[in-house]
């Protein structure tokens, strides 16, 4: 068998979270009673005139800046002609040759290395309705609430070479959309989905194979499975001397297989022409720059900084960076320069995440601040309190508030680090445990742990365990 390489390009469709739809005043919301958020415009009635929602253009430009795109200050919208039963007017208003954003790039981390994927374009368009299939009625019904929901389509170049890269790319796109606040990215509601284009070529070749497209894959894990299946399917065809057909396929995640839907359309099949009912889109440069300045530090940039500058693992960096509240707390703690970044990340990814998950509260809704977290970590690092006592302090702060040192004093959690006290404590324990001392001197090193434990028990957990262990070891060696 020849050695093949997969070639993947992704088309991500993200619903924008504007208040109203793209061309009318109907409410843009999920889960409402079927066909209640519709009007003659989004139902495609003859003679109706669309009016472009300005916020849609702004959101698309923000994403364009986030993906390092060129913004076309002057562009238009076009009719994309095709027939689907959930699109009554039999055309979609989209953008063809002049999209709002183009020629961008996205840098992200995969397996500890940076990967760059070029972005072909980002354009705005309207969503179609949704077909409903139930046993309670014969055939299918259509819910037009989704007609006219604003979309951006983010099209990549075929720069992805593995399913792992595809998943990392999709996760980065999703986190950026959430960071800049233009989409809720709820995959279970279909607000972000992707079309997957896959081909294979012999390694070392510069000629791409024939691609197939899988439509509307609605989870990232399904995209990974679909890519791997499709690459394997195409390789098997080529090894048998058969040809790969350019076509659109449907991914069935339950069966783990894709099935042919239709031959793949090219741009000319859609018979694009300028939308006659909408004016040219013109965005002045001042507005474009203002939108650029509103973009915060993005999660992919944070991950790179956390790994390269602060020494976090890619996994820890990703878990923190992709959550805006966790990353804000982490960044604030590091700006205080009180404790090590790794110690801060450990608390955020363990006790703080557990509390947030169990209570459903956001970090900003709790009593915890960066200053309090750093003080708590510093008290543990300096041996003022033990790790277990630190968890007790944390629980008290989260439940009832207060200051770290006040809670330590009120609950009597401070460790005793007085060397004279600890040395006398060790002498008392030694006097009652001659057998363990002899065991240690005869090579039974686990006796050390037993003696340290007896010292901690005698101090009722108040002695500094580090100093206790150091003192026990020293006195055993003498």
N, C-alpha and C positions, 0 to 999 in steps of 0.2 A: 504494500500500500504506500502511496506517495504521502509526503508530509504536507499537510494543509494548514492554512491560517484563516481564521474567520475574520470577516470584515463587517462591521456593524455601524449603522447610522440610526439615530433615534429622532423621532418627531414627538415632542411632548406638547400635549394640549392642556392648558391650565385655565380653569374658569376664574374670572376675576371677581373679587368680592365687592363690587360696586353696589350701591343701594338699588339702582334700577338697571334695566336691560340696556343693550347696546344701542338700539334704535328707537326705543319707546319708553314710556314712563312706568311700565309694568314692574312690579316688585321682583327683584332678583333674590330669590330665597328657595331653599331646598325643603322638600317634605310637605308642602302645602297640598290641600285638596286638589285632585287632578283637574286641570283645565279651568282653574280659578284665577290664575295670574296671566291672563291673555287678553289681547285686544286685536283689532283688525290688522295692525301692523305686524305683530309677531305671529299672527295666524296666516299671514301671507295673502290677505284679501286684495283683489285687483283694485288698482287706483289709489292705494295707500302710499304715503310718503314717509320714509324713515328720516330720523334726525340723529346725528351721531352724538353719543354721550362723550363729552370732553374728558371725563375722568378715565375712560378706557384708554385714550391716547396717552394720558399722563402715566398711567400704570405701565403701559407697554414701554414707554421711554425709560422709566425707572429700571425695568428689567434689562433693557438694552444697555444702560450704563453699567449695571451689575455684571453683565457678560461682555464688557469691553467692546461694544458694538459702535459702528458709525450710525449716527441718527440722521435720517433723511428728513430735513425740515419741511420739505415739500413732497407730498406723495398723494396717492389716491386710493380709492377702493374699487374692487372689480367684482363682476358677477362670475361665479364658478357654477357652471350649469351641469346638473345631473339630477336624476330622479331617485329619491328615497321616499317611502311612505310617511316618514316622520318629518318631512320638510315640505309643507303644502305648496309653496310657491315654485318648487322644482329648481331652485337655484340658491346658492349660499353667497352672501356678501362677504368677500374675503379680500385679499391683496395678492396680486400676481407679480409682475416684473419689478415693481418698486415698493418693497415692504417698508415699514416704519423704521426697522433696525436691521442692520446686516453687517457681515464681515467682523464677527466678534470671536471671542475665545473664552474657554473656561478651564482654569487650572484647579486640580484637586489631587488628593493623595490616595494612592492605592498601594497596599503592602509596603508602606514606608517610603514610597517614591512618588515624586510629583509627575502627574500626567496632564497633558494639555490637549483638549479637543476643540477644534475650530467650530465656530457657530456660523452657519450659512446665513440665517435670517431669523427675525422675529416679526410676525405679522399679526394683525388683529382680524378677528372674524366673529361671526355669530354661530352659536351652537344650534343643533337641530333638536327636535322633540325626542320623545322616548316611547318606544313600542312596549306595550304591556301584554304579557302572555300568561294567562291563567286558565285553569281547568274549568272555572265557573262560567266561562263564556267561550263560544266557538270562535276560533281564529284569534286575531289580535286587535287590541284597541290602542289608540295613541293618546298620550298626554303631552299637550303642547306647552306646558309650563316652562320647559327648558328651552323652547324656541326663542332665540334672541338673547340668551344668556351670553355675556361677553367672554370671548376666549382670546388668549394669545397662543400662537403655535410657535414653538422653539425648535428649529430644525438644525441638526448637527451635520457636519461633514462626516464621511465614513472613516473616522479616525480611531474608532474603538476596536480593540483586537481580542477581547475576551469578555465573557459574561460577568466576571468580577469587575472589570472596568466599566461595563454598562451599568451595573448596580450602583457603583460609587458615583458615576455621573448623575444618575437619576436621583440619588439621595442628596447630592449637592444641589441640584436644580431645585428640588423640593424645599430644602432648608433655606435657600436664598429667597424663594418666593415668600416664605413665611417671615423671614427676617425683614424684608422691605414692606411687608404688610399688604400685599396685593392679592393673595389667594389663601384660603384656609387649607388647601391641599388635602381635603378629606377624601381619601381614595375610596372609602366605602360609599361615599355619595357621588362618586364619579367626577369630583372637581379637579382631579389630575389623572391623566391617563396617557398612554403613549402608543404610537405605532412603531413597530420594530422592523427595520430593513436589514436583512442578513444575506451575505454571500460568502463563498469560500474561494481561496486561490492557493496555488502551490506556494510554499514558503520560498522566499527569494524572488518571486515574480512581482512585477509592477503592474500587472493587468488583472483588474478585478473580474470575478466571475459574475454570472447572472444572478440578480438578487430577487428575493421574494419579500413580501411585506406582510406582517401580521398586524391586524387592526385592533385598536382599542383594548390593549392589554391593560388590565386595571389593577395590577399590583406589581411591585418591583420583583418580588420572588417569582411571580409568574413570568415576567420578562426574562429573568435568568433561565428558567426552565425552557421557555420558548426558544430562546437563542441557542441553547445547547442542543435541543431537539432538532431545530431547523438546520444547524450546521452539520450535525450527524446525518440527517436525511439527505442533504445535498452531496456530502462526501460519498455516501453509499451509492447514489445515482451515478456519480462520476466514475467511481471504481468499477461499476458495471458497464461503463461505456455509454451511458445514457446522458441526455442533456437536462439541465435545470431549466424549467420554464419560468419566465417572468410572470408572476401572478400575485394576487392578493389572497392570503390565507386566513382562516379563522383559528385562533388558538383555543383549544378546549383544555382547560387546566385540570379538570377532574379526570380526563382520560390521558393527560400528558402527551397529547398529539395535536398537530395542526391539520386542517382540512382545506382544500381549495374552495374559494368563493367565486372568483372571477379572474379574468386576465387583467393584468395590472394596467391601470390607466396611465397615460403620460399627460403632460400639461395640455397638449393640443386636444385631447379627448374632452376636456372640460369646457372648451370654447370660451375662454376668458374674454371679456370685453369690459371697458370702463363702466362702472355703475352710474347710470344716467341720472339717478335721483339724489345723488349726494355730491356736495361740493368738494373741491380739492382740499386736502388736509394741509394746513400751513401752521407750523409751530415756530415762533421766533426764537432766536438763539439765546436770548436772555432767559426764556422759560426752560429751554433745554439745559442750560447751565445750572439753574436753580434746582431742577430735579436731580441733577448729578450731585450737587452738594448735599442733598437730603439723604444720600445713601450712606448707611453706617458701615463700620468694618464688617465684612461679610464672613460667614462661617468658614468657608474654605481658606480665607486669609488667616482667620483665628487658629484653625487647626495647624497650619504651617508654622505660625508663630509659637503656639504652645509646644509643638514637637521640637522645633529647631532652637528656640530661645529659652524655653522653660523646662525642657527635658521630659515632658510627658510622653507616654506611649501614644501611638496613633489612635488606639481604641479609646483611651481615657480622654484624649484631646477631642475626639469626635463626639463622644457622649456629652461633653461639656459645651463645646462650641455650637452644637445643633439645637441647644435649648437656650433661648435668649436670657432667661432669668438666671440659669446656672452660670452662663458665661459672664453675665454682668456681676454676679457675686464673686466669681473667681477673679475677674479683672480688678475689681475694687480691692479685694484682699491682697493681691499682688502689688497693687499701687501703694499699699501701706508699708510694705517691706518689713513685716514683722516675723513672718514664718515662711517656710519653704513651700514653693508651689505644689510639690508632690503631696505634702501633708494636707494642703487645702483641698486638692482634687480628691484625695481619699475621703475626706469628710463629706464633700459635696456628693460623691457618687455612692456613698454608703448610707450613713445616718440621715443626711438631709434628703436624699432621694427617697429613702424608705418612708420618712415622715410625710413628704409631699404625696407620695403614692397612696398611703393609707388614709390620709385626711382629705385629699382632693384639693388642698389649698395650694396657692402659688407661694413661692418663697417670699414675695413682697407682701403677702397677707399674714405672715408670721411675725413673731417677735425678734427673729434673728436678723442681725445686721453684720456687715463685713467686719466692723470693729469688734463686735462680740465674738464672732467666730475666730478671729485672729488672736484675741486675748485668751480664749479657751485653749486653742492649739499651743500658744506660747506657755501657758501654765502647765500643760502636759509635757511639753518638750523640756522645760526647766525642772521637771520633777516636783513641782508644787503639788500636783494631784496625779493620781494614776490614770491609766486609760479607762478603766471601769468607772472611776469617779467622774471622769470627763463626760461619759455617757449619761451619768446621773445629772450632772450640771446641765447638759444639753437638753435633756427631757424637761427639766424644771423651767429652763428659759423658754422653751417652745410652748409649754402649757401656761405658765404664769408670768413670764417676762422677768425683769430684774437685771441686775448687773452680774457679771461672772464672779468677781471676787466676793460680792455680797452673798451669793448663793453658796460659794465654797465655805465661807465663814459660818453661815447660818446652819449648814448641814454638817459642819465639822469634817470636811472632806480633805483638808490639807494634809499632805504627807509630812512625816517627821524626818528631816534630813540631818538632824544633829548627830555628828559622828560619835560623840561620847555616849549618847543614849543608845545608839545602834550597837556600839562595841560592847556595852554592858549587857544588852539584850542577847547578843551572840554568845557571850560567855555563859549566861544562864542556860541557854539552849544546849550548848556544848556539855555543860555539867550533867545534863539529864539524858544525853544521847551519845555515850562513849562508844557504843557498838557501831553507830553510823559513822563516827569519826574513824574508827579502825577499818571499817569497810572501805571508806574512801582511800585511806592510806594503803590498802591492799589492792587497789585498782578498780574498785567498784564506783565508777564516776557518778552513777545515778544517785549516790548518797548525797552529793552536793545539792541537788534539787530538793531532796527531802529536808535537809537542814535549813535551806532558805525558806521552804514552806513553813517549817516549825517556827522560824523567827517571825515571819509575817503573821502567823496565827497568834503568836504571843503578843504582837503589837496591835492585834485586832485590825490588821490591814493598814495601819497608819504609817508604818515605817516605809521609807523610800526603797522600793525593791532593788533598784540598781545599786544603791550604796550597801544594802544588806548583802547582796550577792558578792560584791567586791570585798566586803569585810569578811564574810564567811570564807571565801577563797584564800584571802591573805592569811587568816588565822589558821587555816588547815595546813598551809604550806610551811608555817613556822614551827 
